[in-house]
Amino acid sequence: MAVGASHMTLPREPDDSSGQPGRGRGGRWRLLSPVTAGALLLAALPLALLAAAAWLGRHVRPSADEWCFLPVVRDQGIGGMIGKFYVTDNGRVGNGLLVGLYAQFPVAGHQWYAAVSTLVVVAVLWALVVLVLRRARQSAPRGPALLVAAMVTAVFLLATPNTYKTLYWPAGSVSHTVAPVLACAAALPALAAGGRRSRVAALAVVAAAGVFTGTLSEETSVVVLVVLGGLLLLGRRLVTDRAWPFLRTWALTGAAGVAVGTAVLMTSPGSLRRRERFGAGTTSILAPDSLLASARGFARIAATVLTTWEYGGVLAAGVLLGLLVRPARTGDGPAVLRPCRPLPLACAGVLAVLVSGYLCTVVTYPVFGPRVATAARTWNDYLLLYVLVLAGLGALLGRALRRRGTRPGPVAAAAATAVLYAASAVGLAVPLHHLGQDMRVRAGQWDRQDASLRAAAARGAEVAPYTPTPVAGMLEPFRAGGRIAWPARCVAEYYRLERITRSTRLP
């Protein structure tokens, strides 16, 4: 289940003496315990929601920047896409690699993207919860780790103001949704490391991941540096003296990798052109007016996130985890973490979210201006950290309830949080259904127009009409009443036409 954790065993059920999880005496399969069954039943709600979201991915069709990416990958391959990003667009060579991977399979790559990325997020977060519990020497019944990972994934992907741009738009998702998840995955080998070789491998992974992150997303790089900086400042209070040298080396190696990747990005011709195009120089970022406007923008973002009640499902998942875990009877190697100090730990997590969120807003403000408060896809770089911290706060709360309450108290808390958990999953289903309907309509329109444009090109036509088919605020040619043509040239190139003209009627 977890990377590098080949010798990890799942905790046994309290009454299981067989030595094999799920088997009773004589090797026969036993029924799941009520706790495990309840946890898996709850986890099934967000998992079903995510499965439905992945299934709706079949209605995704190219739009916006992807009109310009597809012809490049078709004619020049992934290398051409990387070169375009480095020389012309923005310097994000890591981004160019990921774009090239899905754009190799034009429409199919867009349709499968949501399913693949959702699976990656669930797997990474599931492994993260399992390994953190292992390092904290906590055991839990089978089920709660998946329960937490499923809800965190569902909320992270579906609770944003624009789910389409978070999950279904690959060009935006690789920069702001997948990027923080891949950065999070770099911690898995370190959490699983036991011996010298595994620690060396963990250092190599975090160095490579740091460089890749630096060339993939400026905002995710900011979040990573804030988190690693926090570990360097507070690490001695979190881990034992034995574990501190490795943690310090690991954090410094990751930060150095991010610095190298960011240097490659910032010195690229594409990044220089992008800053000139938007007037986003260093002076404008650090100008007092820009810093103040960024603070106002981040305050509006925070207000939106804090008033989105579905995030309560993540807190509920954490509470359930805190109620169910127990100190492990046997440790796996020497102790790594110091005894838990909930208040300083909670304060550090909240501070990391606030600092990284504000700095990400500062970085993006020169490009988006006041629209930074509504460009929801750019929030995801630090929203993953937010939902993880929220789950951690819930776990600390659940731990406090379990340690201090009498038996009816934890049971009542578990029942209440289970209701909130389920309600959050149901609450996310309604807007997803409406989005799916819009995507289905757009897919039908897009397919009819695609067939018409291909037929025109096959007849030798050089000019063909095009009708915009927008969905979820995505950009299409001839918006604003036809005044803004971008990306009309890219659409024409995709269909091998000289140009397209604006039409108001679909074929």
N, C-alpha and C positions, 0 to 999 in steps of 0.2 A: 504493500500500500504506500509506504513512504520511501522516498528516495534514500538509498544508502542504509536502510534499516532492515537488512536481511535477517538479523538475529532478533528482531523485535517480536514478542509474542503478545497476542491479545489477552486482556485480563479474563480470568475464568469467572464464570458465574459463581455466586457464593456457595451454591450447593452442588457444584460440578467437581467431582473427584476423579474424573476420567483422564485428565491431562490433555484432552482434545476439546477445544471449544466447540460447543454445540452437541457433544456426544455424551451419553450417559453410560452407565455400567453396561458392559457387554458390547460396546461399540454402537449401540442403537441411537438414532437421532432423538434428541429431546426437544420438547417445546421450548420456545424462547421464554425467558423470564418476563413478568409483567412490565418491568422497567424497560427492558430492551425492546419489547414489542411496542410499548407506547412511544418510545423515542423513534423507532423506525416508522411508525404510523404517522407521527408528526412530520418527520423528515420527508415522507412521501408527498406532502402537500407542496412545498416549494420545488421538489424534484419533478412532480407532475407539471407544475407551472413552467419550469425550465424546459421540460420536454416539449410542451406546447409551443413555447417561444422558439425552440429550435426547429420544430415542424413548420412554423410560419415562415421560416427562412426561405422556403421554396418559392415565396412570392417576391423575393428581393431581385431587383434589376439594377443595372448600372445607372449612375446619375452623378451630377456635379463633377468633382475632380476625376472621377473614374473614367469619364468619357475621354480624358486626356491621357490617362495611364494605359488604357487597353491597347491603343495603337502602338505605343512605344514598346510594350512587352511583346506584342505580336510581331513587330518588325525587327526588334533589336534584342529581345530576350531580357532576362533579369538583369544582366550586366548593363544593358541600355537604360533600364529603369534606375539602377543605382547611380549611373553616370548623370542622368537627368536631374536627380535630386541633388547630387553633389555640386554639379557645375551650374545649374540653372535655377532650381526651385528654392531649396531651403537648407541644403547641406546635410540632411538627415539620411545618411547612407544606410543605417540600420532600418529605417522606415522604408527606404527603397527596396531593401531585400524582402521584407515582409509583404509589401505591396506586390512585388514581382511574383512571390510564391502563389498568391491567390489569383492574380491577374493572368497567370498562365492558362487558367481554365475559365475563360471570360465570364459567361453567365453562370456556369456551374460553380465556379469559385465563389461568386457572390452568394449563391444559394446555400452552399455548404458552410460558409464562414460562421454563421451564428451557431450552428451545431458544434463545430470544432472548437471555437473559442469558448463556448459555455462549458464544454467538457474539460477543457484545460483549466478554467477557473475553478471548477468544482474539485478537480483532482489536486490542484496546488493547495487550495485552502483546506481540504480534508487532510492532506499530508501534514500541513502546517499545524493544525490542531492536534493531531496524533503525536507529532514530535515534540511540541511544546509541553503537552501533558507528560510525555515520557521524561523530558529533561527536568520537569518540575517534580518528578517522582510522585505523580498522581495517577491513579487508576480509575477507570470508569467502566460501566457496562458497555457492551457493544451497542452502538447507535448514537449516543450523544455527540460524538465528533462529527459524524455525518450530518446530524441535525443542525449543528452550528454552521458547517460549511455550506449546506444547501441554502439556509436562510440568508447567510451573508452574501452568497452569490446572487440569489434572487433579488435581494434589495439593491445590491450594487448595480446590477444590470437593468433592473426594471423600475426602480423607484425614482429615476431622474425625470426631469420635465420633458425630455425628448429621448425616449427609449430607442427610437429608430437610429439616431446618430450615435448612441452609446453602443448598441449591439449589432444593428443590421447594416450600418454603413461602414464597410471595411476600411476605407481610407481614413476615417476619423477614429475608428476603434483601435487600429494598430498603434496610433500615436497616444491615445488617452485612456483606453480601456485595457488593452492587452499589455501595454508597456508597464504599468505598475504591478500587474500580476507576474510578469516575467521577472521583474526586480524582486518581488516577494519570493519567487521560486529559488532565487540565488541563495536564500538563507537555509534552504532545506538540507544541502550537504553539510553545512556547519552544524546544524542541529542534530544530524545523524552521525557526525564524526565521532569515532571512539579512539582509534589508534593514530599513529603518526602518519601513515599513508593516507588515511581518509581525511586528515586535517590538511595535508598538503593539497589533496584534490579539492577540498573545500576552498582553499585560498586561490587555487587556479580558477575555479568556477566563478568566485566572486570578482576576481580581476577581469575575467572575460566578460562577465555580465555587466560590470561597471562600464567598461569601454562601449559595449553594445548599447547600454541604456543612454550613455552620453550622446550617441549618434542616432538615437531613436526618438527621444522626447525631452525637450528642455525642462518641462514642468516636472516630469517624473524624476529627472536628475536632481532637481531642487529638493523634492521630497526625500529621496534617498540620502542626500547629503545632510539634511536636517536629522533624519533618523540615525544615521551613522555618527553624526556629531553628538547627538544625545547619548548614544552608547559610550562614546569616548569620555563624555563628561560624568556620566552616572554609572558606568559599567562596574566600578569597584563596589558600588552599593547593591548591584544586582546579582553578581556572580561571585563565587569563592575566589580566594587568592590563587588557587590552583588553575582555575579556568580563565582568569583575567588576562594573562599574556596572550593566549590564543584569541580571545575576543578582541583585544586591542589590535593585534596584528591583522585580524580579519577585517575589522572596521576600517583601518588605515588602508589596507589593500583595496577594499571596495571603493573608498573615497578617491584613491589615486586612479583607479580605473575610470571612474566617472569623470574625473578631471581630464584625463587623456582623451576620452571620447568627446567631451564637451569642447576641448581645444580643437579637435579635428572638425567638429561641426562649425564652431564659431569662426574658424579661419578659412572655411570653404568659400569658393566663389558664389555658390548658391545662397549661403547665409548672408554674405555681404550684399548681394542683390536684393534679398528679401528685406533686409533692414533699410536699404535705400528706398525700396518701394513703399514701405510703410512708415518711413521716418522714425524707426525704432532704434535709434542709437543709444549708447550708454547714458549720455547726458539726459535724454528724455525719460529714461527709466528711473533715474535717481533724482529727477527734478522734484522739488517739494509739491508742486501741483499734481504731478503724476502719482506720487506716493499717497497724497491725501485722497485723490480720486480712487486709487486702488483700495484704500481703506474703506471708502464708502461702498465701492462695488463688492468687496468681500463681506461687508456687513449685510448687504442685501442677499448675497448668496447664502450666508449663514442663516438668515431669517427664513429663507425658502426651505433649506434642508431641515432646520429644527422644527418647522411647522408641518413637515411631511410625516404624518403619523405612522406610515408603514415602516419607518426605521425602528419603531418600537419592537418589531419582530426580531431584530438583531439583538436588542437588549434582552428580550425574553429568552432567546436562545442561549445567551450567555448566563442568565440566571439559572436556567435549567441545568446547564453544564456545571455551574458552581454548586448546585444542590446535589448533584449525582456523583461528583468525583470524591475520592477518598485517598488518603496517603497510601502509596503502594507498600505492600508487605516486604517486597524485596526490591532493592535498587539495582539499576543497570550501570555499574561502574561507580566511580567516586561522585559525590555530590557536585552539582554545577551551580545551582541557584542558591542564593542565601534565603533565609526565612522570609516569607512574604510580608511586606510592609504596604498594606493596601493604599493608604492615603498618598504617600509620595509616589507610588507607582501610578495611581490614577491621575495625579497632577501632571506627572511627566508625559503621560499619553495625551491628555487634553492639550497641554502646551505644544507638543509636537504637531498636533493637527492644526492648531491656530497659527503657529509660525509658518509651517509649510503651506497652508492655505493662503495666507496673506502674501507670502513671497511668490507663489505661483500666480496670484492675481497681479502682482507688480510686474512679473515677466510678461504676462499676456496683455496687460492694459494698453501698451503702445500700439499693438496690432488691432485689438478689438474696440478700444475706447470704452465708452459707457456700455456698449453691448457685452462687455465682459461679464456683467451680472446676469445675462440671459443666454450666453453661449455655454449651455449646460455640459456639452461634451468635454470642455476644458476643465471642468470641476473634477472629473473622474480620477485625475492623477493623484489627488489627495483625498478623494472620497473613499477609496479603498482603505487608506490608513484610518479614516474616520470610522468606517463600519467595523474594522478590526478592533480599534480602541473601544468602540461601543460594546462589542461582544466581550472584551476583556473587563470593562466596567460591570457588565452584567454578571460575569463569572465571579468577580470580587463581591458583588452584592449577594449572589447566591451562596457563596462561601460564608459570608457573615450571617446570613439567615440560618444556614445549617448549623453553624457552630454555636450560635447564641439562642436559638429558638427551641422551644419544646416541640414535641412531635407534631401536634396539630399545625403549628406555624409553618414549618417547611412544606407540609402537605398542601396547605391552603395556598402558599406562594407558588408551588409547582402547578396547581390547578389554574390559578389566575394567569400565570405566565404562559401556560399552554394555550389558553383561550386567546391571549394576545398574539401569540405565535401563529395560530391558525387564522385569526382574523387578518393579520398582515398579509398572509399568502393569498387569501380570498380577495382582499382589497387590491392587490396587484393584478389580479386576473381580469378585472373589468376593463381598465384602460388597455391592457394587452389585447383583449378581444376586439375593441374598437380599432386599434392600430392594425390588427390583422385584417380586418375588413377593408380598411383603406389600402393596405398593401395588395390585397387580392384584386381590387378594382384596378389599381395602377398596373399590376402585372399583366392583366388582360389587355389594357390599352397599350402598354409598351410592346407586348408581343405582336399585336396587330400592326403597329407602326413599324416595328423591326422588320416584319415580313414585307411590308410595302417598300421600305427603303432599300432592302436587299434586292427586291425585284427591280426597282428603278436602276440600281447600279448594274444589275445583270443585263438590262436592256441597253446599257451604254450611256445612260443619262448622266449629266454633270451636275445638275441642280435638281433638288427635290424638296417638297414641303415638309415641315416638321412642326408638330403640335406639342407644346410643353406638357409633360405628365408629372407634375410635382407630387411629392408625398412627404408629410412631416417636416415641411419647411426646407426640403432639399432644393438646391439650385438647379435650374434647368435653363436652356437657351431661351432667349426672347422674353425674359421676365420684365416686370415694370412696364407692361404695355408694349413690349418690343424694344424698349430703349436700351436694354442691356443684353447684348448678344451672347456673351460668354456662357457656356463653352461651345458655341455653335461651330467654330472652326474644328474643334476636336471631334464633334459628332460627325461632321462631314468626312474627316479623315478616317474615322472608325468604319464608315460605310464606303470608303473609297470614292467619295464624291468631291467635286470642286467646292461646293458650298450648299447650305440648306437655307430655305426661306421660311419665314414665319407663317404658320397656318393656325386657324382656330377650329378646324374640323379634323377629327381623327379619321383615318382610313376606314 
